[in-house]
Amino acid sequence: MDTLPVKEIRSGRAERPTQDAKETASILIVGGGAAGITVAAELRRHRPDLSVTLVEPSETHSYQPGWTLVGAGVFTLAETIRREETLIPQGVAWIRGKVSAFFPDENQVELEDGRRVAYRYLVVCPGLKLDWDKIQGLREALGSNGVCSNYSADTVEYTWRCLQDFQGGQALFTQPAMPIKCAGAPQKIMYLAADHWRRRGLSRKAEIEFCLAGDVLFGVPFFVPPLKAAVDEYGIHLRYKHNLKAVHGASRTAYFTVTDGDGKTSEVEKRFDVMHVTPPQVAPDFVRSSPLANAAGWIDVNAATLQHTQYNNVFSLGDVAGTTNAKTAAAVRLQAPTVVKNLLSAIDGKPLEAAYDGYGSCPLTTAYGKVVLAEFTYGGKVTPTFPLDPRKPRRSAWLLKTKFLPFMYWKMMLRGSEFDVKHKERRFAEAYRA
């Protein structure tokens, strides 16, 4: 397996590398987040003798789905973080570095320190880039003057402090243009904040606005009614086509570009006492500038097989993959077995038969103790795991979110378990009753 000639798994190109690689890997995984660790663990479980190398610069690994709950005071940040070396499967080599460029015609990647690593098969899953600098003044404003965000380990704890310190006034919650990690996250913290302030008797003192760059509350229409019911219950004002462009922390002022029904834009200034910001999100720079990227900058893969459309020894999954599914850990949980099975089939010279259906899950926290468990596949097909109407906020789904899913992540998914309670398309009454 390790002596397989490179020419047999390349995409029809036979050029010699322009630079000799100092290191080689049979299977090279770029990214040690949820996707990278899960793929490495599953590969080792299926083929213990397989040589696998992982490239990841971070020394810590975060359970990012838990950060909404950190921002709401349910979890501590420490509960969502582990040391990276404790999660890398035994027998997997770890290169503690950061990729700066891909050279797929040469079957090599380059690291920021100039080293080249050659591979026979490549799995690309470095996550995405939080583009804080796309919003003028945001980086300087974060962490003070009521400007918070659950999208970073450095800022998520400040969200909870802002919720606690709030005594009334203007509360803004923003959502940029898609795609972003977990499309429901920007509004999940909003509902928890509103519920927290209601419990403190501040409902009449809180003026809450949800400023979305888009024009829908949620991308799967089936789940909009229960979310709209929560919006109405808390008295939240929806501001569609409001795109955050700048923040001035000291004066607690936010600046939005607003698009009207005729496509005309104008600038709107809003004062705030607290503002939760979701940053714009793009593929990492070294991905967007590579031959592996599609026109939008994401890794260009077949939506079902997750194999690259041009380089047949390259696969991708997770947030960086150019697929239309929700960018969630739940998606990774089902993408990883697809990548592993198809990669092993490619190694064995067999057809790629595993197919990912676009499954994603978004546990939408509408209050403390209540979750709308949204599960869906490509095309917005509603595919719940359980035969209950998923639009109804349930305590059982809250327990799933707070208890079982973290356990599944740390103890099962990252250890290579492919345990799955099958989801399937189901039909429910068209009308939603709260």
N, C-alpha and C positions, 0 to 999 in steps of 0.2 A: 504493500500500500504506500509506504513512504518512498519507494523507488519508482513510483508511477511517473513516466516522462511528462514533463510539463506540456509538450506539444499535443498530448492526447486529450487534455482537458481545456485547452485554450479555445478561443473562438475563431479559429481558422487563420490566425496571424502567427507568423514564425520568426518575427524579428528578434535579434539578440538584445538582451538588456543593454542599455546605454551606460549603466553603472552597476558594478558588481554589488550584490547585496551581502552584507556582513552576517545576516542571520536568515534562516529559512524556516518555514512552517508548512506542515502538510495542510492544516486548516487554520487560518488566521481569522480571529474574531476581533473586529474593531469596535470597542465599546464594552464596558463592564457594568452596565446598568441592568435593569430587569431583563432585557432581551438577551444581552451577551452572556450573563451568568446562566440563565435558563437554557440557552442553546448549548453552552459548554457542558452543563450538567447532564443534559439529555444525550449528547453525543457520547460522553463517558459511560453512561448507563447502557447505551445500545452497543457501543464498540469500545470496551475498556482499553484495547491496545492501540487505539487511534491517537495520533499525535496532534494535540490541540494547543494553540497559543493564543492568548488574549492580550490585547493592547488597551490599557486604561490608565489615565494619569492620576485619578483620584484615589486617595487612601481611605475614603469613607463611601458608604453606599446608603442611599436614602429610600425609604418607603414613601414616595411622593404622594400616593393616594391618601395618606394620613395627614397631609399638611392642612387640609381644610379643617380637620378636627383639632390640630394644634392651634390654628388661628382662632378657633372657637372655644379653646380651653378644655377640650375633652381629653386630648393626648398631650404629652410633653414632647418637645422636639427630640429629646434623648431616646424616647421610645421608637422613633422612626429611623434611627441611624445605627448602622453596624460598621465594623472595620471591614474593608474590602477583602483583606487576606483571609478572613474567616469564612467568606462566601465562595471564593474561587475553588472549584472542585479539585480534589486531590488528583495529581497527575497532569493538571493543566498548567502550562508555563505562563507566567505573567510578565509582560514587558511594561514597566511603569513609565510610560511615555505617552505623548500625544501625537496623533497622525497629523501631518501637515499637507500631504498630497497623495493622490492615487495615480498609479501608472498601470492600468489594467492591461495594456498591450504588452507590458513587460512582466506582468504578474508580480508587481512589487508595490509596496507603500513606502512613503518616506516619513520619518519622524521629525519633529521640530528640531532635534539636535543634529539632524543631517544623516542619521543612520537610515539605511534601506533594509527592508525586510521582504524577502521573497515568499511566495505562497503557491500552493497548488489550488486551493479553494479559499475563497474569501467570503466572510459573512460581515456585512456592514450594519451596525446598529449603535451609533454613537449618540443617539438622541437628537434633540433639536437645540437651537440657540434662542435664548431669551434676549430679544433685541431692546434692552432698556433704553439705549441711546437714541432710538427712533422717536422717543417722546422727549422733547427738549426739557431739560431741567429735572427729569425724573430721577436719574441716578443720584443727583445731589440732594433731592428732596426726601428720598426714601429713608424711613426710620426715624423721622422727626416731624413735628408739626401736623400730626395726624395722617401722614401719607404712609400707607402700609401695603403689603402684598404677601399672599400665601404662596407665591410661585418661586420663592427662594428660601433656603435654609437660613440665610442671613437676615431675612426680614419677617419670617412667618410669626415669630414670637411677639413682635411688635404689634401684629394685628390684634392679638388677644388683649394686649395692654390698651390699645385704642378702644376696643369694645368696652373694656372695664372703665376707662377714664371718661368716656362719653357721657355728657350730662344733658344732651339735647342740642338741636341745631340741624345743620345740613350734612347729610351723609351721602356721599357719591360712591357708586360701584361701577367700574368700567369693564368693557369687553371689547377687544380689538377685532379686526377682521379675521375670519377663519383662514387656515386651520390653526388650532391651538391645542395644547394638552387638555384633555377632558373638557369638552365644550361646556359642560354644566358647572364647572368649578367656580366661575365668576359669580354665578347667582346662588350657588350653595352657601357660600359664606354670607351673602346678603340676607338670606332667609334666617340663618342662625343668628346673625347680628340683630335682626328685627325681633326674633323670638327672645333673645337675651334682654334686649331693651324693654320689651313688653313685660317680661317677668320682673323687671326693676321699676315698672310703672312709668316708663319714659315714652310710651307710644305716642302720646299727644305732643311730645316735645321733639320728636324725631321726624324730620322731613327727608325721606329716602328717595333717591333717584337711581335708576339703573340706566346707564348710558351705553348703548350698544352701537358698534359700528355698522352692524347688519340691520335687517328689518324683520327678523323673526326671533321669538323668545327661545326657541329650541329647534334644532334642525330636523327632528322627526316629529311631524305634526301630531301624531297620536298622543304624544306626551305633553303637548302644550296646555290642554285644559286644566290638569291639576296644578301646573305651575302658574297659570293665570289666576287660578283660585287662591294660591298663596300670595301672589302679588296683590290681589284685591283685599285679601284678609289683613295684610299688613299696611295697606294704604300706600304701596310703592308706586311711584310715577315712572312709567316706561318712556325712555327717550331713544327712539330708534334713529339710526343713521347719524349718531353722534360719535365722532371719532376723536379720541383724545390726542392732542398734538403737543401740548406743553403744560408744565406744572411749575408754579412758583410757590415753593414751600413756605417761605417766610410770611407771605401775604395770604396763604391758604387760598390760592386761586388756580383754577384749572381752565384750560383753553381748548375748545372743541371746534372741529370743522363739521358743520351740519349740512346735510344734503337734503333738499326738499323733493317733492314729488316730480318736479320737472327736471331734476338733475342739477339744479343750481346750488352752489355752495355758499355758505356764509360762516363767519366766525362768531362763536358764542363764548362768553366768559361766565364761569360759575364759581361762586365762593363755596367753601366747604369747611366743616369742622373736623370731619374725618373722611378719608377717601381711600378705598381699596382699589388698587390698580392691577389689572392683568396686562402684562407687557405684550407687544406684538411678538410673533414667533416665526422663525424661519429655519431652514436647514443650516447646519454649520458652514462656515466660510469654505473650509477645505472640501466639503461635499459639493457646494454650489458651483465651485470653479473646476470641478473634475469631469472627466469623460463619462462618469457614471450617472450624472445628474440629468433629469428631464428639463423641459423648458421652465418649469416652476422652481427648479433647484433641488428637488427631492430625488432620491435614488430611483431610477427608472426600472421598475420590476413588473412582471406579470402579476396581476391582482390576485390570481388564484394560487399559482405555484410559488410566488415570491422569488423567482429566479430572474436575474437581470435580463432585459430584453435583447441585449447585444453580446454580453459576456456570459457564456454558459457555465463558468466556474465561479460566478458571483451571485450571492443571495443577499437579501436585505429584509429586515423586519423592524418593528417598533416605530417610534415617532418619525424617523428619518425616511421611512419607506414611502414611495410615491403612490400610495393607495388611498382610497376615499373613505376608509373606515375611521371611526373615532380613535383618536390617539390616546389610548388608555392601557393600563396594565392588564385589563381583561382581554384586550386584543392581543397583547403579547403572549398571554397564556395559551392562546390557540394558534397563534402564528408560529411559535417556536416548534411544536411538533411537526407542522407542515414543512418548515425549513429543514429540520433534521431528517425527516423521512426522504424528502426530495434530494437533499445533499448526499445522503447515503446511496440513494438510487443512482445519482450521477456518478459517484465513485465506482459503483458496481456495474456501470454501463447499462442500466435499466431505464425504462421510461419513468418520467416523473408523474406519479399518480395521486399524491396527496394534494388537496385543494383547501385553501382558506376561504371561508364564505363571507368574510367581512365582519364577523361578530365583534361587537363591542358592548361594554356595559358601563352605565353611568349611574351610580347610586346617588340620586338627587335628594339631598337633605333639606326638607322643607321646614323642619323645626327640630329641636332637640327631641330625640326619640321617635322621629318620623322620617321615613325615606320612601321616595318613589323610585323603584328599581327598574330603570330603563335598560332594556336589552334589545339589540337590533343588529341586523346584518346589512350588507350592501343593498342600496336602494331603499333604505329605511324600513325594511321588513321587520315587523315586531316579532321577536323570537325569545320569549321568556323561558326561563328554566322551569318555573313552577306554573301550574295551571290556575293561578289567581290573577285577577285583573291587575296588571302592573301599574296602572295609573293611580291606584289608591295608596296614599301614604300609609306605611305600615311600621309598627314597632319591630316586627320580625325582620324586616329589611334593615332597620337600624342596627339590630343585633348582628346581622350578617356583616354590615359595614364595619362595625366597631370591634367585633370579636373574631368572627370566622375568617374574613378576608385577610386580615393581617397574619393570622396563623397560617392560612393557605400559602400566602406569599413567602414567608420566611422558612416554614418547615416543609413545604411540599414543592411549590413551583420552582424556587431557586435551587432545590436539591434534585431536580430532574424528574419529579413525578408528573405524569401526564393524566392524573385524575381529572375527570370531567363529568359533571351531571349534564347530560345532553340538553341543549336548548333546541327549540323548534318553533316554527311559525304557528301562531295560534290566532284565533278570531275572538273578538270581544264585541260587546254592544257598542255601537257607534257613539251613543251619547254618554258623556261622563257625568256621574253623579257624585258630588263631594260627600 
